Amino acid sequence: MLRLKLICLGKLKENFWREAEKEYLKRLQVFAKVEIIELKEESFDEKIPTEIIKLKEAEKIKKALDKIKDAFVIVLDEHGKQFSSIAFSKYLFEVAVRGNGDFVFVIGGPLGLDESILKIANLKLSFSSFTFTHQMIRVFLFEQIYRAMMIEGGRQYHY
């Protein structure tokens, strides 16, 4: 069984995102132990430089990561590697076989992730050249992880 942790800035605000996430977490519980670590987003306005906000958020993420040992860290970043669903499934399970099956996924806030967090990553993952809200991508991520499980198990869900 895989062990997945999601470190993310902010909470799911709308009920429809919470319900969608709940559905995928229910589906995933058969295959993986999932833990979500929600960190408080920094408030921002035009008076505070973007880099300062990203640095403050990076410190929170690093503190959360310090409590997690020997996990494969995947950060979601618009400039990261893109996979097909089949290739992502294959990659995920190859990493799990080589390691211990512990994964940490990191989703930044609306301003993205500080460079110091990107450097920590074992993989920078991009879902698309499009930009998505951090709430949307949370649901998309759990759906793709569930899809990866179905692909690995040869199940019909993917097709």
Biotite code that builds the C-alpha atoms (Angstrom):
import biotite.structure as struc

atoms = struc.array([
    struc.Atom([0.000, 0.000, 0.000], chain_id="A", res_id=1, res_name="MET", atom_name="CA", element="C"),
    struc.Atom([1.331, 3.414, -0.976], chain_id="A", res_id=2, res_name="LEU", atom_name="CA", element="C"),
    struc.Atom([1.571, 6.224, 1.546], chain_id="A", res_id=3, res_name="ARG", atom_name="CA", element="C"),
    struc.Atom([0.690, 9.610, 0.112], chain_id="A", res_id=4, res_name="LEU", atom_name="CA", element="C"),
    struc.Atom([0.891, 12.990, 1.792], chain_id="A", res_id=5, res_name="LYS", atom_name="CA", element="C"),
    struc.Atom([-0.328, 16.182, 0.235], chain_id="A", res_id=6, res_name="LEU", atom_name="CA", element="C"),
    struc.Atom([1.113, 19.436, 1.540], chain_id="A", res_id=7, res_name="ILE", atom_name="CA", element="C"),
    struc.Atom([-0.893, 22.352, 0.232], chain_id="A", res_id=8, res_name="CYS", atom_name="CA", element="C"),
    struc.Atom([-1.409, 26.006, 0.926], chain_id="A", res_id=9, res_name="LEU", atom_name="CA", element="C"),
    struc.Atom([-5.010, 26.869, 1.624], chain_id="A", res_id=10, res_name="GLY", atom_name="CA", element="C"),
    struc.Atom([-8.190, 24.917, 2.052], chain_id="A", res_id=11, res_name="LYS", atom_name="CA", element="C"),
    struc.Atom([-10.842, 23.852, -0.384], chain_id="A", res_id=12, res_name="LEU", atom_name="CA", element="C"),
    struc.Atom([-13.330, 26.688, -0.073], chain_id="A", res_id=13, res_name="LYS", atom_name="CA", element="C"),
    struc.Atom([-16.226, 25.592, -2.253], chain_id="A", res_id=14, res_name="GLU", atom_name="CA", element="C"),
    struc.Atom([-18.342, 22.626, -1.279], chain_id="A", res_id=15, res_name="ASN", atom_name="CA", element="C"),
    struc.Atom([-18.190, 21.097, -4.789], chain_id="A", res_id=16, res_name="PHE", atom_name="CA", element="C"),
    struc.Atom([-14.363, 20.830, -4.576], chain_id="A", res_id=17, res_name="TRP", atom_name="CA", element="C"),
    struc.Atom([-14.588, 19.303, -1.086], chain_id="A", res_id=18, res_name="ARG", atom_name="CA", element="C"),
    struc.Atom([-17.146, 16.760, -2.324], chain_id="A", res_id=19, res_name="GLU", atom_name="CA", element="C"),
    struc.Atom([-15.036, 15.852, -5.369], chain_id="A", res_id=20, res_name="ALA", atom_name="CA", element="C"),
    struc.Atom([-11.935, 15.406, -3.204], chain_id="A", res_id=21, res_name="GLU", atom_name="CA", element="C"),
    struc.Atom([-13.902, 13.329, -0.705], chain_id="A", res_id=22, res_name="LYS", atom_name="CA", element="C"),
    struc.Atom([-15.016, 11.004, -3.511], chain_id="A", res_id=23, res_name="GLU", atom_name="CA", element="C"),
    struc.Atom([-11.463, 10.387, -4.750], chain_id="A", res_id=24, res_name="TYR", atom_name="CA", element="C"),
    struc.Atom([-10.122, 9.942, -1.224], chain_id="A", res_id=25, res_name="LEU", atom_name="CA", element="C"),
    struc.Atom([-12.822, 7.308, -0.662], chain_id="A", res_id=26, res_name="LYS", atom_name="CA", element="C"),
    struc.Atom([-11.789, 5.517, -3.855], chain_id="A", res_id=27, res_name="ARG", atom_name="CA", element="C"),
    struc.Atom([-8.086, 5.755, -2.971], chain_id="A", res_id=28, res_name="LEU", atom_name="CA", element="C"),
    struc.Atom([-8.388, 4.319, 0.546], chain_id="A", res_id=29, res_name="GLN", atom_name="CA", element="C"),
    struc.Atom([-8.272, 0.783, -0.882], chain_id="A", res_id=30, res_name="VAL", atom_name="CA", element="C"),
    struc.Atom([-4.861, 1.437, -2.465], chain_id="A", res_id=31, res_name="PHE", atom_name="CA", element="C"),
    struc.Atom([-3.144, 4.072, -0.381], chain_id="A", res_id=32, res_name="ALA", atom_name="CA", element="C"),
    struc.Atom([-3.022, 5.762, 2.968], chain_id="A", res_id=33, res_name="LYS", atom_name="CA", element="C"),
    struc.Atom([-3.572, 9.459, 2.263], chain_id="A", res_id=34, res_name="VAL", atom_name="CA", element="C"),
    struc.Atom([-2.901, 12.386, 4.567], chain_id="A", res_id=35, res_name="GLU", atom_name="CA", element="C"),
    struc.Atom([-3.588, 16.018, 3.721], chain_id="A", res_id=36, res_name="ILE", atom_name="CA", element="C"),
    struc.Atom([-1.570, 18.758, 5.418], chain_id="A", res_id=37, res_name="ILE", atom_name="CA", element="C"),
    struc.Atom([-3.180, 22.138, 4.825], chain_id="A", res_id=38, res_name="GLU", atom_name="CA", element="C"),
    struc.Atom([-1.031, 25.169, 5.561], chain_id="A", res_id=39, res_name="LEU", atom_name="CA", element="C"),
    struc.Atom([-2.305, 28.719, 5.938], chain_id="A", res_id=40, res_name="LYS", atom_name="CA", element="C"),
    struc.Atom([-1.776, 30.854, 2.866], chain_id="A", res_id=41, res_name="GLU", atom_name="CA", element="C"),
    struc.Atom([-0.079, 34.201, 3.295], chain_id="A", res_id=42, res_name="GLU", atom_name="CA", element="C"),
    struc.Atom([-2.356, 37.122, 2.557], chain_id="A", res_id=43, res_name="SER", atom_name="CA", element="C"),
    struc.Atom([-1.088, 39.343, -0.167], chain_id="A", res_id=44, res_name="PHE", atom_name="CA", element="C"),
    struc.Atom([-1.651, 42.630, -1.863], chain_id="A", res_id=45, res_name="ASP", atom_name="CA", element="C"),
    struc.Atom([0.354, 44.787, -4.222], chain_id="A", res_id=46, res_name="GLU", atom_name="CA", element="C"),
    struc.Atom([2.346, 46.343, -1.349], chain_id="A", res_id=47, res_name="LYS", atom_name="CA", element="C"),
    struc.Atom([4.045, 43.059, -0.422], chain_id="A", res_id=48, res_name="ILE", atom_name="CA", element="C"),
    struc.Atom([6.481, 41.700, -3.036], chain_id="A", res_id=49, res_name="PRO", atom_name="CA", element="C"),
    struc.Atom([5.525, 38.318, -4.465], chain_id="A", res_id=50, res_name="THR", atom_name="CA", element="C"),
    struc.Atom([8.934, 36.870, -3.580], chain_id="A", res_id=51, res_name="GLU", atom_name="CA", element="C"),
    struc.Atom([8.480, 37.728, 0.118], chain_id="A", res_id=52, res_name="ILE", atom_name="CA", element="C"),
    struc.Atom([5.123, 35.957, 0.212], chain_id="A", res_id=53, res_name="ILE", atom_name="CA", element="C"),
    struc.Atom([6.540, 32.901, -1.573], chain_id="A", res_id=54, res_name="LYS", atom_name="CA", element="C"),
    struc.Atom([9.474, 32.813, 0.881], chain_id="A", res_id=55, res_name="LEU", atom_name="CA", element="C"),
    struc.Atom([7.125, 32.886, 3.885], chain_id="A", res_id=56, res_name="LYS", atom_name="CA", element="C"),
    struc.Atom([5.048, 30.076, 2.388], chain_id="A", res_id=57, res_name="GLU", atom_name="CA", element="C"),
    struc.Atom([8.224, 28.127, 1.593], chain_id="A", res_id=58, res_name="ALA", atom_name="CA", element="C"),
    struc.Atom([9.217, 28.218, 5.271], chain_id="A", res_id=59, res_name="GLU", atom_name="CA", element="C"),
    struc.Atom([5.871, 26.665, 6.216], chain_id="A", res_id=60, res_name="LYS", atom_name="CA", element="C"),
    struc.Atom([6.281, 23.966, 3.577], chain_id="A", res_id=61, res_name="ILE", atom_name="CA", element="C"),
    struc.Atom([9.847, 23.203, 4.720], chain_id="A", res_id=62, res_name="LYS", atom_name="CA", element="C"),
    struc.Atom([8.662, 22.802, 8.321], chain_id="A", res_id=63, res_name="LYS", atom_name="CA", element="C"),
    struc.Atom([6.036, 20.302, 7.160], chain_id="A", res_id=64, res_name="ALA", atom_name="CA", element="C"),
    struc.Atom([8.601, 18.471, 5.004], chain_id="A", res_id=65, res_name="LEU", atom_name="CA", element="C"),
    struc.Atom([11.073, 18.291, 7.916], chain_id="A", res_id=66, res_name="ASP", atom_name="CA", element="C"),
    struc.Atom([8.594, 16.021, 9.733], chain_id="A", res_id=67, res_name="LYS", atom_name="CA", element="C"),
    struc.Atom([8.519, 13.604, 6.798], chain_id="A", res_id=68, res_name="ILE", atom_name="CA", element="C"),
    struc.Atom([11.514, 11.350, 6.226], chain_id="A", res_id=69, res_name="LYS", atom_name="CA", element="C"),
    struc.Atom([12.566, 9.319, 3.194], chain_id="A", res_id=70, res_name="ASP", atom_name="CA", element="C"),
    struc.Atom([9.649, 10.245, 0.961], chain_id="A", res_id=71, res_name="ALA", atom_name="CA", element="C"),
    struc.Atom([9.763, 10.952, -2.758], chain_id="A", res_id=72, res_name="PHE", atom_name="CA", element="C"),
    struc.Atom([8.819, 14.622, -3.130], chain_id="A", res_id=73, res_name="VAL", atom_name="CA", element="C"),
    struc.Atom([6.735, 15.702, -6.115], chain_id="A", res_id=74, res_name="ILE", atom_name="CA", element="C"),
    struc.Atom([5.925, 19.394, -6.487], chain_id="A", res_id=75, res_name="VAL", atom_name="CA", element="C"),
    struc.Atom([3.293, 20.667, -8.849], chain_id="A", res_id=76, res_name="LEU", atom_name="CA", element="C"),
    struc.Atom([4.818, 23.348, -11.046], chain_id="A", res_id=77, res_name="ASP", atom_name="CA", element="C"),
    struc.Atom([3.708, 24.793, -14.363], chain_id="A", res_id=78, res_name="GLU", atom_name="CA", element="C"),
    struc.Atom([7.208, 24.240, -15.780], chain_id="A", res_id=79, res_name="HIS", atom_name="CA", element="C"),
    struc.Atom([7.454, 20.631, -14.603], chain_id="A", res_id=80, res_name="GLY", atom_name="CA", element="C"),
    struc.Atom([7.413, 17.398, -16.547], chain_id="A", res_id=81, res_name="LYS", atom_name="CA", element="C"),
    struc.Atom([4.176, 16.405, -18.216], chain_id="A", res_id=82, res_name="GLN", atom_name="CA", element="C"),
    struc.Atom([3.049, 12.777, -18.467], chain_id="A", res_id=83, res_name="PHE", atom_name="CA", element="C"),
    struc.Atom([0.218, 10.918, -20.081], chain_id="A", res_id=84, res_name="SER", atom_name="CA", element="C"),
    struc.Atom([-1.904, 9.079, -17.512], chain_id="A", res_id=85, res_name="SER", atom_name="CA", element="C"),
    struc.Atom([-0.332, 5.757, -18.496], chain_id="A", res_id=86, res_name="ILE", atom_name="CA", element="C"),
    struc.Atom([3.216, 7.135, -18.283], chain_id="A", res_id=87, res_name="ALA", atom_name="CA", element="C"),
    struc.Atom([2.465, 8.730, -14.888], chain_id="A", res_id=88, res_name="PHE", atom_name="CA", element="C"),
    struc.Atom([1.137, 5.424, -13.561], chain_id="A", res_id=89, res_name="SER", atom_name="CA", element="C"),
    struc.Atom([4.227, 3.599, -14.768], chain_id="A", res_id=90, res_name="LYS", atom_name="CA", element="C"),
    struc.Atom([6.532, 6.255, -13.287], chain_id="A", res_id=91, res_name="TYR", atom_name="CA", element="C"),
    struc.Atom([4.745, 6.278, -9.928], chain_id="A", res_id=92, res_name="LEU", atom_name="CA", element="C"),
    struc.Atom([4.963, 2.517, -9.514], chain_id="A", res_id=93, res_name="PHE", atom_name="CA", element="C"),
    struc.Atom([8.573, 2.321, -10.712], chain_id="A", res_id=94, res_name="GLU", atom_name="CA", element="C"),
    struc.Atom([9.493, 4.881, -8.039], chain_id="A", res_id=95, res_name="VAL", atom_name="CA", element="C"),
    struc.Atom([7.478, 2.942, -5.442], chain_id="A", res_id=96, res_name="ALA", atom_name="CA", element="C"),
    struc.Atom([9.305, -0.300, -6.293], chain_id="A", res_id=97, res_name="VAL", atom_name="CA", element="C"),
    struc.Atom([12.721, 1.405, -6.021], chain_id="A", res_id=98, res_name="ARG", atom_name="CA", element="C"),
    struc.Atom([11.791, 3.209, -2.785], chain_id="A", res_id=99, res_name="GLY", atom_name="CA", element="C"),
    struc.Atom([9.437, 2.597, 0.053], chain_id="A", res_id=100, res_name="ASN", atom_name="CA", element="C"),
    struc.Atom([6.139, 3.759, -1.430], chain_id="A", res_id=101, res_name="GLY", atom_name="CA", element="C"),
    struc.Atom([6.121, 7.072, 0.469], chain_id="A", res_id=102, res_name="ASP", atom_name="CA", element="C"),
    struc.Atom([5.223, 10.082, -1.659], chain_id="A", res_id=103, res_name="PHE", atom_name="CA", element="C"),
    struc.Atom([4.767, 13.735, -0.747], chain_id="A", res_id=104, res_name="VAL", atom_name="CA", element="C"),
    struc.Atom([2.984, 15.991, -3.203], chain_id="A", res_id=105, res_name="PHE", atom_name="CA", element="C"),
    struc.Atom([3.295, 19.762, -2.749], chain_id="A", res_id=106, res_name="VAL", atom_name="CA", element="C"),
    struc.Atom([0.819, 22.284, -4.128], chain_id="A", res_id=107, res_name="ILE", atom_name="CA", element="C"),
    struc.Atom([1.678, 25.947, -3.688], chain_id="A", res_id=108, res_name="GLY", atom_name="CA", element="C"),
    struc.Atom([-0.640, 28.874, -3.283], chain_id="A", res_id=109, res_name="GLY", atom_name="CA", element="C"),
    struc.Atom([-1.932, 31.264, -5.947], chain_id="A", res_id=110, res_name="PRO", atom_name="CA", element="C"),
    struc.Atom([1.545, 32.751, -6.470], chain_id="A", res_id=111, res_name="LEU", atom_name="CA", element="C"),
    struc.Atom([3.257, 29.412, -6.985], chain_id="A", res_id=112, res_name="GLY", atom_name="CA", element="C"),
    struc.Atom([6.225, 27.907, -5.172], chain_id="A", res_id=113, res_name="LEU", atom_name="CA", element="C"),
    struc.Atom([9.476, 29.503, -4.116], chain_id="A", res_id=114, res_name="ASP", atom_name="CA", element="C"),
    struc.Atom([12.610, 28.286, -5.899], chain_id="A", res_id=115, res_name="GLU", atom_name="CA", element="C"),
    struc.Atom([13.883, 26.752, -2.637], chain_id="A", res_id=116, res_name="SER", atom_name="CA", element="C"),
    struc.Atom([10.924, 24.316, -2.657], chain_id="A", res_id=117, res_name="ILE", atom_name="CA", element="C"),
    struc.Atom([11.384, 23.506, -6.342], chain_id="A", res_id=118, res_name="LEU", atom_name="CA", element="C"),
    struc.Atom([15.013, 22.545, -5.591], chain_id="A", res_id=119, res_name="LYS", atom_name="CA", element="C"),
    struc.Atom([13.923, 20.049, -2.909], chain_id="A", res_id=120, res_name="ILE", atom_name="CA", element="C"),
    struc.Atom([11.710, 18.161, -5.359], chain_id="A", res_id=121, res_name="ALA", atom_name="CA", element="C"),
    struc.Atom([12.566, 14.748, -6.739], chain_id="A", res_id=122, res_name="ASN", atom_name="CA", element="C"),
    struc.Atom([10.102, 15.535, -9.526], chain_id="A", res_id=123, res_name="LEU", atom_name="CA", element="C"),
    struc.Atom([8.473, 18.729, -10.757], chain_id="A", res_id=124, res_name="LYS", atom_name="CA", element="C"),
    struc.Atom([5.110, 17.726, -12.202], chain_id="A", res_id=125, res_name="LEU", atom_name="CA", element="C"),
    struc.Atom([2.958, 19.778, -14.555], chain_id="A", res_id=126, res_name="SER", atom_name="CA", element="C"),
    struc.Atom([-0.575, 18.829, -15.502], chain_id="A", res_id=127, res_name="PHE", atom_name="CA", element="C"),
    struc.Atom([-0.722, 21.219, -18.447], chain_id="A", res_id=128, res_name="SER", atom_name="CA", element="C"),
    struc.Atom([0.599, 24.432, -19.935], chain_id="A", res_id=129, res_name="SER", atom_name="CA", element="C"),
    struc.Atom([-2.622, 25.937, -18.609], chain_id="A", res_id=130, res_name="PHE", atom_name="CA", element="C"),
    struc.Atom([-2.697, 27.392, -15.119], chain_id="A", res_id=131, res_name="THR", atom_name="CA", element="C"),
    struc.Atom([-5.254, 25.942, -12.701], chain_id="A", res_id=132, res_name="PHE", atom_name="CA", element="C"),
    struc.Atom([-6.346, 27.144, -9.288], chain_id="A", res_id=133, res_name="THR", atom_name="CA", element="C"),
    struc.Atom([-4.698, 25.287, -6.417], chain_id="A", res_id=134, res_name="HIS", atom_name="CA", element="C"),
    struc.Atom([-8.163, 24.053, -5.424], chain_id="A", res_id=135, res_name="GLN", atom_name="CA", element="C"),
    struc.Atom([-8.817, 22.503, -8.833], chain_id="A", res_id=136, res_name="MET", atom_name="CA", element="C"),
    struc.Atom([-5.404, 20.897, -9.092], chain_id="A", res_id=137, res_name="ILE", atom_name="CA", element="C"),
    struc.Atom([-5.910, 19.168, -5.742], chain_id="A", res_id=138, res_name="ARG", atom_name="CA", element="C"),
    struc.Atom([-8.906, 17.301, -7.128], chain_id="A", res_id=139, res_name="VAL", atom_name="CA", element="C"),
    struc.Atom([-7.151, 16.684, -10.459], chain_id="A", res_id=140, res_name="PHE", atom_name="CA", element="C"),
    struc.Atom([-4.149, 15.238, -8.620], chain_id="A", res_id=141, res_name="LEU", atom_name="CA", element="C"),
    struc.Atom([-6.209, 12.774, -6.592], chain_id="A", res_id=142, res_name="PHE", atom_name="CA", element="C"),
    struc.Atom([-8.115, 11.763, -9.732], chain_id="A", res_id=143, res_name="GLU", atom_name="CA", element="C"),
    struc.Atom([-4.863, 11.093, -11.601], chain_id="A", res_id=144, res_name="GLN", atom_name="CA", element="C"),
    struc.Atom([-3.422, 9.112, -8.687], chain_id="A", res_id=145, res_name="ILE", atom_name="CA", element="C"),
    struc.Atom([-6.608, 7.046, -8.589], chain_id="A", res_id=146, res_name="TYR", atom_name="CA", element="C"),
    struc.Atom([-6.392, 6.595, -12.369], chain_id="A", res_id=147, res_name="ARG", atom_name="CA", element="C"),
    struc.Atom([-2.757, 5.463, -11.942], chain_id="A", res_id=148, res_name="ALA", atom_name="CA", element="C"),
    struc.Atom([-3.940, 2.803, -9.479], chain_id="A", res_id=149, res_name="MET", atom_name="CA", element="C"),
    struc.Atom([-6.571, 1.610, -11.944], chain_id="A", res_id=150, res_name="MET", atom_name="CA", element="C"),
    struc.Atom([-4.047, 1.470, -14.792], chain_id="A", res_id=151, res_name="ILE", atom_name="CA", element="C"),
    struc.Atom([-1.543, -0.439, -12.650], chain_id="A", res_id=152, res_name="GLU", atom_name="CA", element="C"),
    struc.Atom([-4.262, -2.901, -11.656], chain_id="A", res_id=153, res_name="GLY", atom_name="CA", element="C"),
    struc.Atom([-5.441, -3.349, -15.243], chain_id="A", res_id=154, res_name="GLY", atom_name="CA", element="C"),
    struc.Atom([-8.893, -2.036, -14.322], chain_id="A", res_id=155, res_name="ARG", atom_name="CA", element="C"),
    struc.Atom([-11.440, -0.584, -16.751], chain_id="A", res_id=156, res_name="GLN", atom_name="CA", element="C"),
    struc.Atom([-11.613, 2.940, -15.234], chain_id="A", res_id=157, res_name="TYR", atom_name="CA", element="C"),
    struc.Atom([-8.996, 4.366, -17.563], chain_id="A", res_id=158, res_name="HIS", atom_name="CA", element="C"),
    struc.Atom([-10.636, 3.257, -20.810], chain_id="A", res_id=159, res_name="TYR", atom_name="CA", element="C"),
])
